[in-house]
Amino acid sequence: FFAGIRMSEMLRLDWSSIDLLEHFIRLPAAITKTRQTRNIDISTTLEKWLAPYSGSTGKVVPLSPDSLRKKTSS
């Protein structure tokens, strides 16, 4: 959300890839569709959304694709 990250990438993204101090998200090649590392700038809006979670660990979205689909279709 606010970053242009594919849903499949977001579901595999870990908090360790998000650098709020440097204002970027590093998508490792292992989780991208093209198998190339991508760096994404964090917009001001996205930074405000992520700020309360600063220091979090683990998966950014701790849901399976199926449970996410069910939540968004309700």
CHARMM internal coordinates of N, CA and C (Angstrom, degrees):
IC EDIT
DIST 1 N 1 CA 1.4437
DIST 1 CA 1 C 1.5213
ANGL 1 N 1 CA 1 C 108.37
DIST 1 C 2 N 1.3155
ANGL 1 CA 1 C 2 N 116.77
DIHE 1 N 1 CA 1 C 2 N 130.59
DIST 2 N 2 CA 1.4690
ANGL 1 C 2 N 2 CA 124.13
DIHE 1 CA 1 C 2 N 2 CA -179.19
DIST 2 CA 2 C 1.5247
ANGL 2 N 2 CA 2 C 113.13
DIHE 1 C 2 N 2 CA 2 C 66.00
DIST 2 C 3 N 1.3417
ANGL 2 CA 2 C 3 N 117.86
DIHE 2 N 2 CA 2 C 3 N 10.91
DIST 3 N 3 CA 1.4601
ANGL 2 C 3 N 3 CA 118.86
DIHE 2 CA 2 C 3 N 3 CA -177.58
DIST 3 CA 3 C 1.5240
ANGL 3 N 3 CA 3 C 113.04
DIHE 2 C 3 N 3 CA 3 C -130.62
DIST 3 C 4 N 1.3009
ANGL 3 CA 3 C 4 N 118.42
DIHE 3 N 3 CA 3 C 4 N -11.60
DIST 4 N 4 CA 1.4548
ANGL 3 C 4 N 4 CA 120.99
DIHE 3 CA 3 C 4 N 4 CA -178.77
DIST 4 CA 4 C 1.5176
ANGL 4 N 4 CA 4 C 113.49
DIHE 3 C 4 N 4 CA 4 C 73.81
DIST 4 C 5 N 1.3180
ANGL 4 CA 4 C 5 N 116.49
DIHE 4 N 4 CA 4 C 5 N 28.29
DIST 5 N 5 CA 1.4594
ANGL 4 C 5 N 5 CA 121.06
DIHE 4 CA 4 C 5 N 5 CA 179.37
DIST 5 CA 5 C 1.5262
ANGL 5 N 5 CA 5 C 108.73
DIHE 4 C 5 N 5 CA 5 C -90.31
DIST 5 C 6 N 1.3107
ANGL 5 CA 5 C 6 N 116.40
DIHE 5 N 5 CA 5 C 6 N 134.26
DIST 6 N 6 CA 1.4666
ANGL 5 C 6 N 6 CA 120.89
DIHE 5 CA 5 C 6 N 6 CA 177.40
DIST 6 CA 6 C 1.5277
ANGL 6 N 6 CA 6 C 110.21
DIHE 5 C 6 N 6 CA 6 C -62.46
DIST 6 C 7 N 1.3212
ANGL 6 CA 6 C 7 N 115.76
DIHE 6 N 6 CA 6 C 7 N 147.82
DIST 7 N 7 CA 1.4639
ANGL 6 C 7 N 7 CA 121.16
DIHE 6 CA 6 C 7 N 7 CA -179.66
DIST 7 CA 7 C 1.5294
ANGL 7 N 7 CA 7 C 110.73
DIHE 6 C 7 N 7 CA 7 C -55.54
DIST 7 C 8 N 1.3245
ANGL 7 CA 7 C 8 N 117.43
DIHE 7 N 7 CA 7 C 8 N -43.85
DIST 8 N 8 CA 1.4681
ANGL 7 C 8 N 8 CA 120.35
DIHE 7 CA 7 C 8 N 8 CA -179.22
DIST 8 CA 8 C 1.5294
ANGL 8 N 8 CA 8 C 111.40
DIHE 7 C 8 N 8 CA 8 C -63.47
DIST 8 C 9 N 1.3280
ANGL 8 CA 8 C 9 N 117.07
DIHE 8 N 8 CA 8 C 9 N -34.38
DIST 9 N 9 CA 1.4684
ANGL 8 C 9 N 9 CA 120.98
DIHE 8 CA 8 C 9 N 9 CA 177.77
DIST 9 CA 9 C 1.5301
ANGL 9 N 9 CA 9 C 110.27
DIHE 8 C 9 N 9 CA 9 C -71.60
DIST 9 C 10 N 1.3218
ANGL 9 CA 9 C 10 N 115.89
DIHE 9 N 9 CA 9 C 10 N -41.93
DIST 10 N 10 CA 1.4537
ANGL 9 C 10 N 10 CA 120.35
DIHE 9 CA 9 C 10 N 10 CA -179.10
DIST 10 CA 10 C 1.5357
ANGL 10 N 10 CA 10 C 111.23
DIHE 9 C 10 N 10 CA 10 C -63.09
DIST 10 C 11 N 1.3205
ANGL 10 CA 10 C 11 N 116.80
DIHE 10 N 10 CA 10 C 11 N -37.29
DIST 11 N 11 CA 1.4595
ANGL 10 C 11 N 11 CA 120.51
DIHE 10 CA 10 C 11 N 11 CA -179.74
DIST 11 CA 11 C 1.5300
ANGL 11 N 11 CA 11 C 112.30
DIHE 10 C 11 N 11 CA 11 C -67.96
DIST 11 C 12 N 1.3315
ANGL 11 CA 11 C 12 N 117.34
DIHE 11 N 11 CA 11 C 12 N -21.92
DIST 12 N 12 CA 1.4707
ANGL 11 C 12 N 12 CA 121.21
DIHE 11 CA 11 C 12 N 12 CA 178.94
DIST 12 CA 12 C 1.5291
ANGL 12 N 12 CA 12 C 112.82
DIHE 11 C 12 N 12 CA 12 C -101.96
DIST 12 C 13 N 1.3268
ANGL 12 CA 12 C 13 N 116.71
DIHE 12 N 12 CA 12 C 13 N -4.37
DIST 13 N 13 CA 1.4612
ANGL 12 C 13 N 13 CA 121.77
DIHE 12 CA 12 C 13 N 13 CA -175.05
DIST 13 CA 13 C 1.5255
ANGL 13 N 13 CA 13 C 111.45
DIHE 12 C 13 N 13 CA 13 C -73.99
DIST 13 C 14 N 1.3167
ANGL 13 CA 13 C 14 N 115.15
DIHE 13 N 13 CA 13 C 14 N 137.31
DIST 14 N 14 CA 1.4562
ANGL 13 C 14 N 14 CA 123.00
DIHE 13 CA 13 C 14 N 14 CA 179.27
DIST 14 CA 14 C 1.5318
ANGL 14 N 14 CA 14 C 108.98
DIHE 13 C 14 N 14 CA 14 C -108.42
DIST 14 C 15 N 1.3355
ANGL 14 CA 14 C 15 N 116.61
DIHE 14 N 14 CA 14 C 15 N 149.19
DIST 15 N 15 CA 1.4644
ANGL 14 C 15 N 15 CA 120.89
DIHE 14 CA 14 C 15 N 15 CA 179.97
DIST 15 CA 15 C 1.5185
ANGL 15 N 15 CA 15 C 112.54
DIHE 14 C 15 N 15 CA 15 C -58.04
DIST 15 C 16 N 1.3116
ANGL 15 CA 15 C 16 N 118.32
DIHE 15 N 15 CA 15 C 16 N -26.39
DIST 16 N 16 CA 1.4690
ANGL 15 C 16 N 16 CA 120.39
DIHE 15 CA 15 C 16 N 16 CA -179.89
DIST 16 CA 16 C 1.5264
ANGL 16 N 16 CA 16 C 112.42
DIHE 15 C 16 N 16 CA 16 C -64.99
DIST 16 C 17 N 1.3307
ANGL 16 CA 16 C 17 N 117.46
DIHE 16 N 16 CA 16 C 17 N -15.07
DIST 17 N 17 CA 1.4666
ANGL 16 C 17 N 17 CA 121.89
DIHE 16 CA 16 C 17 N 17 CA 179.32
DIST 17 CA 17 C 1.5267
ANGL 17 N 17 CA 17 C 112.62
DIHE 16 C 17 N 17 CA 17 C -87.95
DIST 17 C 18 N 1.3303
ANGL 17 CA 17 C 18 N 116.63
DIHE 17 N 17 CA 17 C 18 N -5.23
DIST 18 N 18 CA 1.4628
ANGL 17 C 18 N 18 CA 120.86
DIHE 17 CA 17 C 18 N 18 CA -177.55
DIST 18 CA 18 C 1.5216
ANGL 18 N 18 CA 18 C 109.05
DIHE 17 C 18 N 18 CA 18 C -104.90
DIST 18 C 19 N 1.3312
ANGL 18 CA 18 C 19 N 115.65
DIHE 18 N 18 CA 18 C 19 N 121.13
DIST 19 N 19 CA 1.4625
ANGL 18 C 19 N 19 CA 121.64
DIHE 18 CA 18 C 19 N 19 CA -179.68
DIST 19 CA 19 C 1.5316
ANGL 19 N 19 CA 19 C 108.73
DIHE 18 C 19 N 19 CA 19 C -115.11
DIST 19 C 20 N 1.3364
ANGL 19 CA 19 C 20 N 116.02
DIHE 19 N 19 CA 19 C 20 N 95.93
DIST 20 N 20 CA 1.4607
ANGL 19 C 20 N 20 CA 120.13
DIHE 19 CA 19 C 20 N 20 CA -178.60
DIST 20 CA 20 C 1.5270
ANGL 20 N 20 CA 20 C 112.31
DIHE 19 C 20 N 20 CA 20 C -70.64
DIST 20 C 21 N 1.3274
ANGL 20 CA 20 C 21 N 117.40
DIHE 20 N 20 CA 20 C 21 N -27.61
DIST 21 N 21 CA 1.4668
ANGL 20 C 21 N 21 CA 119.67
DIHE 20 CA 20 C 21 N 21 CA 179.39
DIST 21 CA 21 C 1.5199
ANGL 21 N 21 CA 21 C 111.77
DIHE 20 C 21 N 21 CA 21 C -70.54
DIST 21 C 22 N 1.3199
ANGL 21 CA 21 C 22 N 116.81
DIHE 21 N 21 CA 21 C 22 N -38.69
DIST 22 N 22 CA 1.4733
ANGL 21 C 22 N 22 CA 121.53
DIHE 21 CA 21 C 22 N 22 CA 179.90
DIST 22 CA 22 C 1.5337
ANGL 22 N 22 CA 22 C 111.97
DIHE 21 C 22 N 22 CA 22 C -94.04
DIST 22 C 23 N 1.3253
ANGL 22 CA 22 C 23 N 117.25
DIHE 22 N 22 CA 22 C 23 N -5.30
DIST 23 N 23 CA 1.4690
ANGL 22 C 23 N 23 CA 123.93
DIHE 22 CA 22 C 23 N 23 CA 176.07
DIST 23 CA 23 C 1.5277
ANGL 23 N 23 CA 23 C 114.08
DIHE 22 C 23 N 23 CA 23 C 63.82
DIST 23 C 24 N 1.3376
ANGL 23 CA 23 C 24 N 116.32
DIHE 23 N 23 CA 23 C 24 N 46.55
DIST 24 N 24 CA 1.4628
ANGL 23 C 24 N 24 CA 118.67
DIHE 23 CA 23 C 24 N 24 CA 174.32
DIST 24 CA 24 C 1.5204
ANGL 24 N 24 CA 24 C 111.03
DIHE 23 C 24 N 24 CA 24 C -150.45
DIST 24 C 25 N 1.3261
ANGL 24 CA 24 C 25 N 113.18
DIHE 24 N 24 CA 24 C 25 N 158.82
DIST 25 N 25 CA 1.4614
ANGL 24 C 25 N 25 CA 122.06
DIHE 24 CA 24 C 25 N 25 CA 174.08
DIST 25 CA 25 C 1.5199
ANGL 25 N 25 CA 25 C 105.98
DIHE 24 C 25 N 25 CA 25 C -115.09
DIST 25 C 26 N 1.3230
ANGL 25 CA 25 C 26 N 116.76
DIHE 25 N 25 CA 25 C 26 N 127.95
DIST 26 N 26 CA 1.4611
ANGL 25 C 26 N 26 CA 120.78
DIHE 25 CA 25 C 26 N 26 CA 176.97
DIST 26 CA 26 C 1.5244
ANGL 26 N 26 CA 26 C 107.54
DIHE 25 C 26 N 26 CA 26 C -101.64
DIST 26 C 27 N 1.3224
ANGL 26 CA 26 C 27 N 115.24
DIHE 26 N 26 CA 26 C 27 N 113.92
DIST 27 N 27 CA 1.4588
ANGL 26 C 27 N 27 CA 120.30
DIHE 26 CA 26 C 27 N 27 CA 175.67
DIST 27 CA 27 C 1.5234
ANGL 27 N 27 CA 27 C 107.64
DIHE 26 C 27 N 27 CA 27 C -91.30
DIST 27 C 28 N 1.3266
ANGL 27 CA 27 C 28 N 117.49
DIHE 27 N 27 CA 27 C 28 N 110.93
DIST 28 N 28 CA 1.4688
ANGL 27 C 28 N 28 CA 119.89
DIHE 27 CA 27 C 28 N 28 CA 179.92
DIST 28 CA 28 C 1.5274
ANGL 28 N 28 CA 28 C 111.38
DIHE 27 C 28 N 28 CA 28 C -64.49
DIST 28 C 29 N 1.3017
ANGL 28 CA 28 C 29 N 116.48
DIHE 28 N 28 CA 28 C 29 N 150.02
DIST 29 N 29 CA 1.4664
ANGL 28 C 29 N 29 CA 121.73
DIHE 28 CA 28 C 29 N 29 CA -179.92
DIST 29 CA 29 C 1.5221
ANGL 29 N 29 CA 29 C 111.89
DIHE 28 C 29 N 29 CA 29 C -54.87
DIST 29 C 30 N 1.2969
ANGL 29 CA 29 C 30 N 117.99
DIHE 29 N 29 CA 29 C 30 N -32.23
DIST 30 N 30 CA 1.4662
ANGL 29 C 30 N 30 CA 121.85
DIHE 29 CA 29 C 30 N 30 CA -177.23
DIST 30 CA 30 C 1.5306
ANGL 30 N 30 CA 30 C 113.17
DIHE 29 C 30 N 30 CA 30 C -63.98
DIST 30 C 31 N 1.3397
ANGL 30 CA 30 C 31 N 118.11
DIHE 30 N 30 CA 30 C 31 N -20.61
DIST 31 N 31 CA 1.4608
ANGL 30 C 31 N 31 CA 118.65
DIHE 30 CA 30 C 31 N 31 CA -178.07
DIST 31 CA 31 C 1.5267
ANGL 31 N 31 CA 31 C 113.98
DIHE 30 C 31 N 31 CA 31 C -111.75
DIST 31 C 32 N 1.3438
ANGL 31 CA 31 C 32 N 117.39
DIHE 31 N 31 CA 31 C 32 N -3.48
DIST 32 N 32 CA 1.4695
ANGL 31 C 32 N 32 CA 119.17
DIHE 31 CA 31 C 32 N 32 CA -177.78
DIST 32 CA 32 C 1.5227
ANGL 32 N 32 CA 32 C 111.52
DIHE 31 C 32 N 32 CA 32 C -90.84
DIST 32 C 33 N 1.3107
ANGL 32 CA 32 C 33 N 114.93
DIHE 32 N 32 CA 32 C 33 N 154.58
DIST 33 N 33 CA 1.4706
ANGL 32 C 33 N 33 CA 121.38
DIHE 32 CA 32 C 33 N 33 CA 179.67
DIST 33 CA 33 C 1.5342
ANGL 33 N 33 CA 33 C 111.34
DIHE 32 C 33 N 33 CA 33 C -62.87
DIST 33 C 34 N 1.3326
ANGL 33 CA 33 C 34 N 116.12
DIHE 33 N 33 CA 33 C 34 N -38.53
DIST 34 N 34 CA 1.4624
ANGL 33 C 34 N 34 CA 120.90
DIHE 33 CA 33 C 34 N 34 CA -176.30
DIST 34 CA 34 C 1.5259
ANGL 34 N 34 CA 34 C 113.25
DIHE 33 C 34 N 34 CA 34 C -88.48
DIST 34 C 35 N 1.3446
ANGL 34 CA 34 C 35 N 116.55
DIHE 34 N 34 CA 34 C 35 N -2.94
DIST 35 N 35 CA 1.4660
ANGL 34 C 35 N 35 CA 123.00
DIHE 34 CA 34 C 35 N 35 CA -178.13
DIST 35 CA 35 C 1.5240
ANGL 35 N 35 CA 35 C 112.58
DIHE 34 C 35 N 35 CA 35 C 60.41
DIST 35 C 36 N 1.3425
ANGL 35 CA 35 C 36 N 114.76
DIHE 35 N 35 CA 35 C 36 N 31.23
DIST 36 N 36 CA 1.4657
ANGL 35 C 36 N 36 CA 121.32
DIHE 35 CA 35 C 36 N 36 CA 174.50
DIST 36 CA 36 C 1.5259
ANGL 36 N 36 CA 36 C 108.34
DIHE 35 C 36 N 36 CA 36 C -124.17
DIST 36 C 37 N 1.3182
ANGL 36 CA 36 C 37 N 116.66
DIHE 36 N 36 CA 36 C 37 N 136.95
DIST 37 N 37 CA 1.4590
ANGL 36 C 37 N 37 CA 120.77
DIHE 36 CA 36 C 37 N 37 CA 177.50
DIST 37 CA 37 C 1.5159
ANGL 37 N 37 CA 37 C 109.43
DIHE 36 C 37 N 37 CA 37 C -61.69
DIST 37 C 38 N 1.3383
ANGL 37 CA 37 C 38 N 115.79
DIHE 37 N 37 CA 37 C 38 N 136.88
DIST 38 N 38 CA 1.4696
ANGL 37 C 38 N 38 CA 120.91
DIHE 37 CA 37 C 38 N 38 CA 177.01
DIST 38 CA 38 C 1.5182
ANGL 38 N 38 CA 38 C 108.71
DIHE 37 C 38 N 38 CA 38 C -127.72
DIST 38 C 39 N 1.3198
ANGL 38 CA 38 C 39 N 115.14
DIHE 38 N 38 CA 38 C 39 N 139.98
DIST 39 N 39 CA 1.4606
ANGL 38 C 39 N 39 CA 121.24
DIHE 38 CA 38 C 39 N 39 CA 172.44
DIST 39 CA 39 C 1.5196
ANGL 39 N 39 CA 39 C 107.84
DIHE 38 C 39 N 39 CA 39 C -108.76
DIST 39 C 40 N 1.3233
ANGL 39 CA 39 C 40 N 115.56
DIHE 39 N 39 CA 39 C 40 N 131.61
DIST 40 N 40 CA 1.4554
ANGL 39 C 40 N 40 CA 121.29
DIHE 39 CA 39 C 40 N 40 CA -177.61
DIST 40 CA 40 C 1.5191
ANGL 40 N 40 CA 40 C 108.16
DIHE 39 C 40 N 40 CA 40 C -120.40
DIST 40 C 41 N 1.3246
ANGL 40 CA 40 C 41 N 116.10
DIHE 40 N 40 CA 40 C 41 N 127.77
DIST 41 N 41 CA 1.4607
ANGL 40 C 41 N 41 CA 120.53
DIHE 40 CA 40 C 41 N 41 CA 176.97
DIST 41 CA 41 C 1.5199
ANGL 41 N 41 CA 41 C 109.87
DIHE 40 C 41 N 41 CA 41 C -68.30
DIST 41 C 42 N 1.3148
ANGL 41 CA 41 C 42 N 116.21
DIHE 41 N 41 CA 41 C 42 N 140.84
DIST 42 N 42 CA 1.4604
ANGL 41 C 42 N 42 CA 121.90
DIHE 41 CA 41 C 42 N 42 CA 176.89
DIST 42 CA 42 C 1.5242
ANGL 42 N 42 CA 42 C 107.51
DIHE 41 C 42 N 42 CA 42 C -92.25
DIST 42 C 43 N 1.3283
ANGL 42 CA 42 C 43 N 115.89
DIHE 42 N 42 CA 42 C 43 N 117.85
DIST 43 N 43 CA 1.4602
ANGL 42 C 43 N 43 CA 121.14
DIHE 42 CA 42 C 43 N 43 CA 178.58
DIST 43 CA 43 C 1.5317
ANGL 43 N 43 CA 43 C 109.77
DIHE 42 C 43 N 43 CA 43 C -72.15
DIST 43 C 44 N 1.3098
ANGL 43 CA 43 C 44 N 116.18
DIHE 43 N 43 CA 43 C 44 N 166.13
DIST 44 N 44 CA 1.4638
ANGL 43 C 44 N 44 CA 121.43
DIHE 43 CA 43 C 44 N 44 CA 178.47
DIST 44 CA 44 C 1.5255
ANGL 44 N 44 CA 44 C 110.47
DIHE 43 C 44 N 44 CA 44 C -59.33
DIST 44 C 45 N 1.3255
ANGL 44 CA 44 C 45 N 116.75
DIHE 44 N 44 CA 44 C 45 N -42.26
DIST 45 N 45 CA 1.4634
ANGL 44 C 45 N 45 CA 121.01
DIHE 44 CA 44 C 45 N 45 CA 179.44
DIST 45 CA 45 C 1.5166
ANGL 45 N 45 CA 45 C 110.87
DIHE 44 C 45 N 45 CA 45 C -62.37
DIST 45 C 46 N 1.3259
ANGL 45 CA 45 C 46 N 116.68
DIHE 45 N 45 CA 45 C 46 N -48.02
DIST 46 N 46 CA 1.4640
ANGL 45 C 46 N 46 CA 120.47
DIHE 45 CA 45 C 46 N 46 CA 179.60
DIST 46 CA 46 C 1.5247
ANGL 46 N 46 CA 46 C 110.69
DIHE 45 C 46 N 46 CA 46 C -62.54
DIST 46 C 47 N 1.3114
ANGL 46 CA 46 C 47 N 117.06
DIHE 46 N 46 CA 46 C 47 N -40.02
DIST 47 N 47 CA 1.4631
ANGL 46 C 47 N 47 CA 120.64
DIHE 46 CA 46 C 47 N 47 CA 179.46
DIST 47 CA 47 C 1.5347
ANGL 47 N 47 CA 47 C 110.62
DIHE 46 C 47 N 47 CA 47 C -59.13
DIST 47 C 48 N 1.3278
ANGL 47 CA 47 C 48 N 116.51
DIHE 47 N 47 CA 47 C 48 N -41.53
DIST 48 N 48 CA 1.4661
ANGL 47 C 48 N 48 CA 120.24
DIHE 47 CA 47 C 48 N 48 CA 179.07
DIST 48 CA 48 C 1.5251
ANGL 48 N 48 CA 48 C 111.69
DIHE 47 C 48 N 48 CA 48 C -65.89
DIST 48 C 49 N 1.3236
ANGL 48 CA 48 C 49 N 116.72
DIHE 48 N 48 CA 48 C 49 N -35.32
DIST 49 N 49 CA 1.4669
ANGL 48 C 49 N 49 CA 120.65
DIHE 48 CA 48 C 49 N 49 CA 177.91
DIST 49 CA 49 C 1.5268
ANGL 49 N 49 CA 49 C 110.97
DIHE 48 C 49 N 49 CA 49 C -70.06
DIST 49 C 50 N 1.3270
ANGL 49 CA 49 C 50 N 117.31
DIHE 49 N 49 CA 49 C 50 N -37.25
DIST 50 N 50 CA 1.4630
ANGL 49 C 50 N 50 CA 121.10
DIHE 49 CA 49 C 50 N 50 CA -176.19
DIST 50 CA 50 C 1.5287
ANGL 50 N 50 CA 50 C 114.01
DIHE 49 C 50 N 50 CA 50 C -85.03
DIST 50 C 51 N 1.3168
ANGL 50 CA 50 C 51 N 118.10
DIHE 50 N 50 CA 50 C 51 N -23.47
DIST 51 N 51 CA 1.4629
ANGL 50 C 51 N 51 CA 122.41
DIHE 50 CA 50 C 51 N 51 CA -174.83
DIST 51 CA 51 C 1.5310
ANGL 51 N 51 CA 51 C 113.96
DIHE 50 C 51 N 51 CA 51 C -50.43
DIST 51 C 52 N 1.3381
ANGL 51 CA 51 C 52 N 120.18
DIHE 51 N 51 CA 51 C 52 N -43.71
DIST 52 N 52 CA 1.4646
ANGL 51 C 52 N 52 CA 119.10
DIHE 51 CA 51 C 52 N 52 CA 179.86
DIST 52 CA 52 C 1.5329
ANGL 52 N 52 CA 52 C 113.77
DIHE 51 C 52 N 52 CA 52 C -63.34
DIST 52 C 53 N 1.3239
ANGL 52 CA 52 C 53 N 116.80
DIHE 52 N 52 CA 52 C 53 N -17.76
DIST 53 N 53 CA 1.4672
ANGL 52 C 53 N 53 CA 121.10
DIHE 52 CA 52 C 53 N 53 CA -178.28
DIST 53 CA 53 C 1.5203
ANGL 53 N 53 CA 53 C 112.80
DIHE 52 C 53 N 53 CA 53 C -101.38
DIST 53 C 54 N 1.3202
ANGL 53 CA 53 C 54 N 116.88
DIHE 53 N 53 CA 53 C 54 N 8.16
DIST 54 N 54 CA 1.4577
ANGL 53 C 54 N 54 CA 121.28
DIHE 53 CA 53 C 54 N 54 CA 179.57
DIST 54 CA 54 C 1.5292
ANGL 54 N 54 CA 54 C 109.61
DIHE 53 C 54 N 54 CA 54 C -53.83
DIST 54 C 55 N 1.3142
ANGL 54 CA 54 C 55 N 116.05
DIHE 54 N 54 CA 54 C 55 N 131.36
DIST 55 N 55 CA 1.4596
ANGL 54 C 55 N 55 CA 121.00
DIHE 54 CA 54 C 55 N 55 CA -178.84
DIST 55 CA 55 C 1.5168
ANGL 55 N 55 CA 55 C 114.12
DIHE 54 C 55 N 55 CA 55 C 89.18
DIST 55 C 56 N 1.3308
ANGL 55 CA 55 C 56 N 116.92
DIHE 55 N 55 CA 55 C 56 N 0.44
DIST 56 N 56 CA 1.4631
ANGL 55 C 56 N 56 CA 119.85
DIHE 55 CA 55 C 56 N 56 CA 177.98
DIST 56 CA 56 C 1.5205
ANGL 56 N 56 CA 56 C 110.42
DIHE 55 C 56 N 56 CA 56 C -67.60
DIST 56 C 57 N 1.3173
ANGL 56 CA 56 C 57 N 116.14
DIHE 56 N 56 CA 56 C 57 N 158.07
DIST 57 N 57 CA 1.4595
ANGL 56 C 57 N 57 CA 121.55
DIHE 56 CA 56 C 57 N 57 CA 177.86
DIST 57 CA 57 C 1.5221
ANGL 57 N 57 CA 57 C 109.37
DIHE 56 C 57 N 57 CA 57 C -129.77
DIST 57 C 58 N 1.3180
ANGL 57 CA 57 C 58 N 115.29
DIHE 57 N 57 CA 57 C 58 N 165.36
DIST 58 N 58 CA 1.4630
ANGL 57 C 58 N 58 CA 120.44
DIHE 57 CA 57 C 58 N 58 CA 178.96
DIST 58 CA 58 C 1.5161
ANGL 58 N 58 CA 58 C 111.79
DIHE 57 C 58 N 58 CA 58 C 87.04
DIST 58 C 59 N 1.3158
ANGL 58 CA 58 C 59 N 115.49
DIHE 58 N 58 CA 58 C 59 N -161.30
DIST 59 N 59 CA 1.4641
ANGL 58 C 59 N 59 CA 122.02
DIHE 58 CA 58 C 59 N 59 CA -178.90
DIST 59 CA 59 C 1.5231
ANGL 59 N 59 CA 59 C 110.61
DIHE 58 C 59 N 59 CA 59 C -69.24
DIST 59 C 60 N 1.3310
ANGL 59 CA 59 C 60 N 115.92
DIHE 59 N 59 CA 59 C 60 N 141.43
DIST 60 N 60 CA 1.4628
ANGL 59 C 60 N 60 CA 120.76
DIHE 59 CA 59 C 60 N 60 CA 176.85
DIST 60 CA 60 C 1.5245
ANGL 60 N 60 CA 60 C 109.41
DIHE 59 C 60 N 60 CA 60 C -68.13
DIST 60 C 61 N 1.3251
ANGL 60 CA 60 C 61 N 116.34
DIHE 60 N 60 CA 60 C 61 N -42.89
DIST 61 N 61 CA 1.4647
ANGL 60 C 61 N 61 CA 122.33
DIHE 60 CA 60 C 61 N 61 CA 177.65
DIST 61 CA 61 C 1.5250
ANGL 61 N 61 CA 61 C 106.98
DIHE 60 C 61 N 61 CA 61 C -117.74
DIST 61 C 62 N 1.3384
ANGL 61 CA 61 C 62 N 116.90
DIHE 61 N 61 CA 61 C 62 N 96.95
DIST 62 N 62 CA 1.4744
ANGL 61 C 62 N 62 CA 119.60
DIHE 61 CA 61 C 62 N 62 CA -175.51
DIST 62 CA 62 C 1.5298
ANGL 62 N 62 CA 62 C 112.96
DIHE 61 C 62 N 62 CA 62 C -81.48
DIST 62 C 63 N 1.3274
ANGL 62 CA 62 C 63 N 116.24
DIHE 62 N 62 CA 62 C 63 N 47.77
DIST 63 N 63 CA 1.4627
ANGL 62 C 63 N 63 CA 121.82
DIHE 62 CA 62 C 63 N 63 CA 179.63
DIST 63 CA 63 C 1.5178
ANGL 63 N 63 CA 63 C 109.74
DIHE 62 C 63 N 63 CA 63 C -126.20
DIST 63 C 64 N 1.2988
ANGL 63 CA 63 C 64 N 116.14
DIHE 63 N 63 CA 63 C 64 N 155.79
DIST 64 N 64 CA 1.4627
ANGL 63 C 64 N 64 CA 120.07
DIHE 63 CA 63 C 64 N 64 CA 172.76
DIST 64 CA 64 C 1.5250
ANGL 64 N 64 CA 64 C 107.78
DIHE 63 C 64 N 64 CA 64 C -83.03
DIST 64 C 65 N 1.3296
ANGL 64 CA 64 C 65 N 119.05
DIHE 64 N 64 CA 64 C 65 N 159.99
DIST 65 N 65 CA 1.4599
ANGL 64 C 65 N 65 CA 120.73
DIHE 64 CA 64 C 65 N 65 CA 177.54
DIST 65 CA 65 C 1.5252
ANGL 65 N 65 CA 65 C 112.58
DIHE 64 C 65 N 65 CA 65 C -56.02
DIST 65 C 66 N 1.3325
ANGL 65 CA 65 C 66 N 117.20
DIHE 65 N 65 CA 65 C 66 N -38.52
DIST 66 N 66 CA 1.4676
ANGL 65 C 66 N 66 CA 120.35
DIHE 65 CA 65 C 66 N 66 CA -179.24
DIST 66 CA 66 C 1.5241
ANGL 66 N 66 CA 66 C 111.73
DIHE 65 C 66 N 66 CA 66 C -66.14
DIST 66 C 67 N 1.3301
ANGL 66 CA 66 C 67 N 117.14
DIHE 66 N 66 CA 66 C 67 N -46.19
DIST 67 N 67 CA 1.4618
ANGL 66 C 67 N 67 CA 119.28
DIHE 66 CA 66 C 67 N 67 CA -178.92
DIST 67 CA 67 C 1.5262
ANGL 67 N 67 CA 67 C 110.61
DIHE 66 C 67 N 67 CA 67 C -67.89
DIST 67 C 68 N 1.3237
ANGL 67 CA 67 C 68 N 118.55
DIHE 67 N 67 CA 67 C 68 N -32.66
DIST 68 N 68 CA 1.4570
ANGL 67 C 68 N 68 CA 121.49
DIHE 67 CA 67 C 68 N 68 CA 176.68
DIST 68 CA 68 C 1.5332
ANGL 68 N 68 CA 68 C 110.14
DIHE 67 C 68 N 68 CA 68 C -65.94
DIST 68 C 69 N 1.3299
ANGL 68 CA 68 C 69 N 116.90
DIHE 68 N 68 CA 68 C 69 N -43.51
DIST 69 N 69 CA 1.4639
ANGL 68 C 69 N 69 CA 120.78
DIHE 68 CA 68 C 69 N 69 CA 177.87
DIST 69 CA 69 C 1.5294
ANGL 69 N 69 CA 69 C 110.87
DIHE 68 C 69 N 69 CA 69 C -59.65
DIST 69 C 70 N 1.3186
ANGL 69 CA 69 C 70 N 116.64
DIHE 69 N 69 CA 69 C 70 N -42.64
DIST 70 N 70 CA 1.4701
ANGL 69 C 70 N 70 CA 120.39
DIHE 69 CA 69 C 70 N 70 CA 179.81
DIST 70 CA 70 C 1.5160
ANGL 70 N 70 CA 70 C 111.06
DIHE 69 C 70 N 70 CA 70 C -63.86
DIST 70 C 71 N 1.3272
ANGL 70 CA 70 C 71 N 117.43
DIHE 70 N 70 CA 70 C 71 N -40.92
DIST 71 N 71 CA 1.4643
ANGL 70 C 71 N 71 CA 120.96
DIHE 70 CA 70 C 71 N 71 CA -179.95
DIST 71 CA 71 C 1.5259
ANGL 71 N 71 CA 71 C 111.57
DIHE 70 C 71 N 71 CA 71 C -66.56
DIST 71 C 72 N 1.3283
ANGL 71 CA 71 C 72 N 117.72
DIHE 71 N 71 CA 71 C 72 N -38.39
DIST 72 N 72 CA 1.4668
ANGL 71 C 72 N 72 CA 120.44
DIHE 71 CA 71 C 72 N 72 CA -177.09
DIST 72 CA 72 C 1.5204
ANGL 72 N 72 CA 72 C 112.68
DIHE 71 C 72 N 72 CA 72 C -80.82
DIST 72 C 73 N 1.3181
ANGL 72 CA 72 C 73 N 118.47
DIHE 72 N 72 CA 72 C 73 N -19.66
DIST 73 N 73 CA 1.4603
ANGL 72 C 73 N 73 CA 120.34
DIHE 72 CA 72 C 73 N 73 CA -179.99
DIST 73 CA 73 C 1.5231
ANGL 73 N 73 CA 73 C 112.21
DIHE 72 C 73 N 73 CA 73 C -92.54
DIST 73 C 74 N 1.3209
ANGL 73 CA 73 C 74 N 117.66
DIHE 73 N 73 CA 73 C 74 N -6.62
DIST 74 N 74 CA 1.4722
ANGL 73 C 74 N 74 CA 120.81
DIHE 73 CA 73 C 74 N 74 CA 179.60
DIST 74 CA 74 C 1.4963
ANGL 74 N 74 CA 74 C 112.34
DIHE 73 C 74 N 74 CA 74 C -78.40
END
COOR INIT
IC SEED 1 N 1 CA 1 C
IC BUILD
